[in-house]
Amino acid sequence: MNELLIIVLAYLIGSIPTSVWVSKYFFDFDIRDYGSGNAGATNTYRVLGPTWGTLVMIIDMLKGIIAVKLALLLPGYVDSETRFINLQIGLGLAAVIGHIFPIWAEFRGGKGIATLFGMVLGIQPIVAVCCVGVFLLVLYLTRFVSLSSILASVAFPIFILVIFNEPEHLYRIFAIAVGLLVLLTHQKNIGRLLKGSESKVPIFKYRDRRRQRRRSSSQH
């Protein structure tokens, strides 16, 4: 019964629709009616700008971190590393499902990437930092948040299975499932990337302006 209660609590935490509440409270509209129609940090970047996008991303990450830390409420699991990690994975997944299907927002949420990252950060920080490195590198080179998320998520099982050789079987299965899930939920983004119609985020606009000026100068 205690396990069921904290899993439900993890789902409710994950269900907090950060971008929806921010857009409604501060801007008097629903973020899901604009941009890509997604209730996540990426669409918040596009519609409300980098400041609000960053805030939403941080809060959504915290949902995943807090969810896995709920495992500490059950002392009986702490003594067994395998059972403890398995419980953390279950709690984290409950939060991610809550983010994708939030009870507080008509079950229309985001894609769960930030919450998923927070979950990994709470369970295995080193792997999470490596995934962040992949994300930031791709974002710097391309400015596509979707592509950065996809490649970082695909790198996640590679880190778990190959580089760090995680011994826990459930964690290995989870890592593979994450990579497949992200590819599945980003099919539209992949289509737009292949067509060249995916929008970029203007987080490196000053760098791009410098490059544009250099190109203009070289042409003259």
N, C-alpha and C positions, 0 to 999 in steps of 0.2 A: 504493500500500500504506500509506504514512504517513497519508493522508487517511482510509482505512478504519479504521485503528487508533485515531485520535483520535475518530472518530465513535462507535466502539464504546465508547471510554472515556467520552465524553459521555453515552451511554446508561446506562452503569453508574453514573455519578455521579447522573444523574437518577433512577435506580432506588432510591436510598437511601430507604427508607420511614420517614421521620422520625417521623410520628405513630404508626406501628405499633410501632417500636422503643421510643419513649418510653412508650407505654401498657403494653407488655409488661414493660419493664425496671423502671419506677418504680411501676406500678400493678397488674401481674400480670394484665392482660387485654388483649384485642385491641380496639382502638378501632373496628374495622370491625363489631364485634358490638353496637355501641351507637349511639344517635342516628340519623343518616341512613345509617349503614353505610359512609360515605365515609372514605377515609384521607387527609384533607386538613386544612388549618388551620381551616377553618370548623367542621367537626365536632369538632375538638379544642377549640375555643372552647366549643362547646355542652356537651361531655362533661367536659372537664378544667378548664375555666375560662380566663380571659383570659391568665394568665401562661404557661401551657403552650401555648395557642393562638398567642400572639405568638412564642414560641420556635420552634415548628414552622414558622410562616410565614417567619420570618427565615432559617432553615436551608434551607427549600425555595426561597426566593428566591436564596440563595447558590449553590444547585445550578445555576440558570440562568446566573448571572453567571460562575461558574467554567467552565461548559461553553463559553460563547462566547469566553472568554479563552484556551481551548486553541488557538485559531487562531494565537496568537503562537508556538506551537511549530513552525509551518511558515513560515519566513522568506520563502519564495518567494511567499507570498500577500500579504505586508505591503506590497509595492511597488505593488500594484494595488488601488485602493480597491474596485472592483466585485467582483473575485474574493475579496477579504478579507471584505467584507460578506456575500457569498453563502455563503462558508464558515462564517461566524459564524451565519448563519440555519440552515444545515444542522446545526451542532453544537447550537444552542439547541433546535431541533426534536427532535433525538435525545434531549436531556435531558428535554424535555416528554413525549415518548413513554415514556421510562423512568419518569417519575413516574406516568403513567397506567397503564402496564403494567410494574410493577417486577419484575425477575427475582428480587430478594431477598424478595419477599412474594407469591408465588403469582400474579403478574401482576394483582393486585387493588389498584390504587392510588387516587389522588385524581383531581381534574379538571384539575390542572396549572396553575391560575391563578397561584399564587405563583411557580412555576418559570418560567412564561411571562413574568411581569412581570420577574423577575430577568434573563431573556434580553434583553428590551427595554432594561432598565436598563444592561446591559452593552454593548449596541450603540448605543443612542441615548438617553442619560440625560435630555435635555430633554423628549422625548416621554413618557418613563416618568414623569417628575415631573408632567407635565400629566395623565396618566391617574390618577396617585395623587390629584391634586386633585379629579378627578371622583369617584373612589371615596370619598374622605373626606367630600366634600360630601353625596353621596347617603347614606352611612352615618350621618352626623350627623342628617340630616333624617328618615331612615326606620328606621335600626338593622337593616336587612336586608342582611346580607353578600352574599347571592346577588344581589339587585338591584343593589347597588353594583358587584359584579364584572361583571355583565352590561352595565351602562351604561358602565363604564370601558372594557370591551373593545370595545363598539360605538363609543365615542369614539376608540379607537385608530386605525382606518382613516380617520376624519375628520381627525384630526391629521396623519396621514401623507400623505393624498391632497390635502387641501384647504388646511389651515392652513400646514403646513411644505412642502408640494409636493415630497415626496421624489422625486428623479429616478430612483433605481434601480428598474427594473421588477419585479424579483423581490421587493424589499421591499414594493412596493405590492400585489402579488398576495398576499404573506404577510399583510399587514395586513388585507386583505379576508377571507382565509381564517380569520384569528384571530377576527374578529367573528362569522363564520358558525359556526365550531367551538364557540365559547362558547355561542351560542344553542342549538346542537344538544345540547351536554352538560348544559345547564341546563333542559331541557324539563320535568323534574319540578318544579324550583324555580319555573319560570314558571307551571305549573299550580297549585301551592300559593299563589303570590302572587295569582293571579286569584281563587282560592277564598277567600283571606283566612286560610289555615291555615299559612302559612310562619312559622317561628319567628324571633324577633328575638334579637339578642345583647345582653346586659345591660351594655354598655360605658358607657352613659350613664344608669345607674340613678339616680345622684344628681340629675341634671337632671330625670329623669322624676318622682322623688319630690317635687322642688320644685314641678313643675307640678301634681302631684296635690294637694299641700297648698294651692296657690293655688286650684285648682278647688273644693276642699272649703270653703275659707274664703269664696269668693264665693257658694257655695250657702247658707251659713249667714248 
